[in-house]
Amino acid sequence: MDAPTEDSVSAAIDVFGLPVVLKTRKLAYDGRGNYVIESRDQIHTAFQALGGSELYVEKFVRHQDPCMTIPQIYLQATDYR
């Protein structure tokens, strides 16, 4: 959900419940450009921390046993001309 203002973050919390994560649309990866909001009191701090530029909100889901699978494709360079 787009979050151009602090009020829109509050509206997203009304929809998703807490916790939510506020994210930047650009340069957000590996935890950078993300701020987990666990109470409404943190909205202003989160907004200021991320600079208020092109932000959006998602429901934050805690994982008990986080794991990641990275598929890899091995290609053989074969010339079929």
trRosetta pair geometry for C-beta under 8 A, 3 or more apart (Angstrom, degrees):
i j d omega theta_ij theta_ji phi_ij phi_ji
1 8 7.5 -162 137 166 103 100
1 11 7.8 -133 148 101 143 95
1 12 4.6 172 79 -109 139 111
1 15 6.8 113 -52 59 162 149
1 16 7.7 -146 7 -33 134 119
1 56 6.2 156 74 -165 36 86
1 57 5.0 -26 63 59 94 93
1 58 7.7 158 17 -77 75 44
2 8 6.7 -41 109 165 70 148
2 55 7.7 106 -168 89 55 56
2 56 5.4 -52 -106 -105 36 88
3 8 4.7 178 -134 104 55 112
3 9 4.9 57 -150 -72 124 76
3 12 6.2 -45 -86 -20 108 143
3 22 6.3 -97 82 -134 164 96
3 55 4.4 -59 78 107 102 99
3 56 5.4 151 9 -117 94 25
3 57 4.8 92 -51 -26 132 97
4 8 5.8 66 43 14 62 153
4 55 7.1 160 -86 49 31 85
5 8 4.8 104 56 1 76 98
5 9 7.5 -131 102 -4 49 82
6 9 5.5 -47 -156 29 42 115
6 10 6.7 43 146 -18 66 101
6 43 5.2 104 -159 146 97 116
6 44 6.1 13 -125 -88 144 62
6 47 5.2 -64 -86 -47 92 160
7 10 5.5 -51 -153 36 38 114
7 11 6.4 41 148 -21 66 102
8 11 5.3 -47 -146 35 38 115
8 12 6.5 45 150 -23 64 100
8 57 7.7 -173 130 -5 87 127
9 12 5.6 -50 -152 32 34 114
9 13 6.7 38 148 -21 63 101
9 20 7.6 175 -167 89 84 142
9 22 6.2 -12 -122 -93 124 121
9 37 7.1 105 175 -18 122 172
9 43 5.0 154 99 -143 135 110
9 46 7.3 159 -154 82 160 126
9 47 6.8 -127 -17 -67 152 109
9 55 7.8 -17 -74 119 107 132
9 57 5.8 143 -127 -67 69 138
10 13 5.6 -49 -153 31 35 114
10 14 6.9 43 146 -23 63 98
10 40 6.4 50 -116 -137 93 107
10 43 6.2 -5 -62 -104 83 162
11 14 5.4 -46 -156 27 38 117
11 15 6.8 32 148 -14 65 103
12 15 5.6 -57 -153 38 38 109
12 16 5.8 3 162 8 75 114
12 20 6.0 111 123 -145 112 166
12 57 3.9 76 155 82 167 152
13 16 6.4 -65 -124 56 28 88
13 17 6.9 38 -173 -141 61 8
13 18 6.0 14 -149 -65 104 80
13 20 5.8 -119 -91 -7 74 136
13 37 7.3 -86 -83 109 118 130
13 40 6.5 170 104 -89 173 88
13 43 7.9 -87 -27 -80 139 119
13 57 7.8 -86 -48 180 63 154
16 20 5.3 95 88 -90 140 112
16 57 7.1 -150 7 137 147 112
16 58 7.6 140 -115 168 161 29
16 59 4.2 -160 -162 -83 124 91
17 20 7.8 153 87 -52 41 93
17 59 7.3 35 57 -125 79 106
18 37 7.0 -99 -132 113 96 81
18 38 6.0 93 176 -159 118 40
18 39 6.7 40 -142 -86 158 36
18 40 7.9 -98 -73 -44 133 68
19 36 5.6 18 168 -179 134 95
19 37 6.1 165 -160 82 81 50
19 38 4.6 -30 -101 -100 112 64
19 60 4.2 -41 105 57 98 128
19 62 8.0 71 43 -40 125 99
20 36 7.7 168 90 -153 35 55
20 37 5.2 -9 64 57 81 104
20 57 5.1 10 166 -172 133 106
20 58 6.6 159 -164 81 82 35
20 59 5.9 -63 -112 -111 74 35
20 60 5.5 159 -141 -10 14 95
21 34 5.6 -10 -179 -166 115 101
21 35 6.9 153 -160 75 65 39
21 36 5.2 -33 -101 -98 82 62
21 37 7.1 171 -99 13 27 77
21 57 7.1 154 77 -153 43 58
21 58 5.4 -16 57 62 93 87
21 59 7.8 25 14 113 83 14
21 60 4.4 111 -33 -79 93 102
22 34 7.2 147 78 -158 52 48
22 35 4.7 -15 58 61 100 96
22 37 6.0 60 -17 -24 103 116
22 46 4.8 111 33 156 145 128
22 47 7.2 -89 176 -75 164 56
22 50 6.2 -139 123 -5 113 154
22 55 5.7 1 -177 -175 95 124
22 56 7.7 165 -153 84 55 30
22 57 5.6 -27 -99 -97 63 77
23 28 5.1 89 -172 -170 95 167
23 33 6.1 56 -161 133 67 89
23 34 5.2 -9 -103 -104 81 74
23 35 7.9 -171 -72 23 42 65
23 50 7.9 178 -162 -132 13 153
23 55 6.6 148 77 -155 39 71
23 56 5.7 -26 63 64 91 76
23 57 7.5 158 17 -94 80 27
23 58 6.6 14 -1 6 125 105
24 27 6.3 -18 103 65 132 78
24 28 4.5 164 62 -54 82 115
24 33 3.8 -87 33 -166 112 112
24 34 7.8 -109 11 -61 77 46
24 50 5.4 -169 -59 -169 100 114
24 51 7.5 31 -98 49 127 104
24 53 6.5 29 -136 82 106 85
24 54 6.3 68 -163 87 70 84
24 55 6.0 -48 -98 -99 50 69
25 28 7.2 77 12 4 1 122
25 54 4.1 -72 24 141 120 114
25 55 7.1 -137 -22 -88 84 20
25 56 6.4 77 -70 -5 89 107
26 33 7.7 -143 86 -133 42 155
26 53 7.8 -46 38 121 108 114
26 54 6.3 52 0 80 96 138
27 32 6.8 -64 146 118 81 118
27 33 5.6 149 103 -57 72 144
28 32 6.1 -158 -137 96 45 69
28 33 3.0 -118 -100 93 81 133
28 34 5.9 105 -161 -49 111 80
29 32 6.0 2 59 48 50 99
29 33 7.2 35 3 34 43 119
31 34 5.7 -98 -159 43 41 122
33 50 6.5 82 -152 -133 57 103
35 42 7.8 -166 153 153 112 114
35 45 7.9 -167 -176 111 143 81
35 46 3.9 163 119 -142 143 97
35 49 5.5 118 -85 78 143 133
35 50 5.8 -118 -10 -42 126 115
36 60 5.4 80 -133 -112 97 161
37 40 7.9 52 168 -95 116 28
37 42 4.7 -179 -138 90 79 119
37 43 6.2 48 -139 -82 141 58
37 46 5.2 -55 -76 -40 105 158
37 60 7.8 168 45 -13 61 136
38 42 6.4 62 41 7 62 149
39 42 5.5 103 63 -4 71 100
40 43 5.8 -15 -169 -20 54 115
42 45 5.2 -65 -158 49 60 113
42 46 5.5 61 145 -27 87 106
43 46 5.9 -60 -147 37 26 109
43 47 6.2 25 158 -20 65 109
44 47 5.8 -57 -147 36 29 111
44 48 6.3 25 156 -15 65 109
45 48 5.9 -59 -148 40 28 109
45 49 6.1 31 154 -24 65 109
46 49 5.6 -54 -145 34 29 114
46 50 6.5 8 163 -2 64 110
47 50 6.5 -71 -150 46 24 96
47 52 5.5 41 174 -83 88 83
47 55 7.4 -114 -124 -1 71 171
48 51 7.7 42 -176 -70 31 26
48 52 7.3 4 -94 -38 34 97
50 53 7.2 -134 140 37 82 71
50 55 5.9 92 115 -95 140 124
52 55 6.8 -76 -149 -15 30 126
63 66 4.3 99 94 -78 133 78
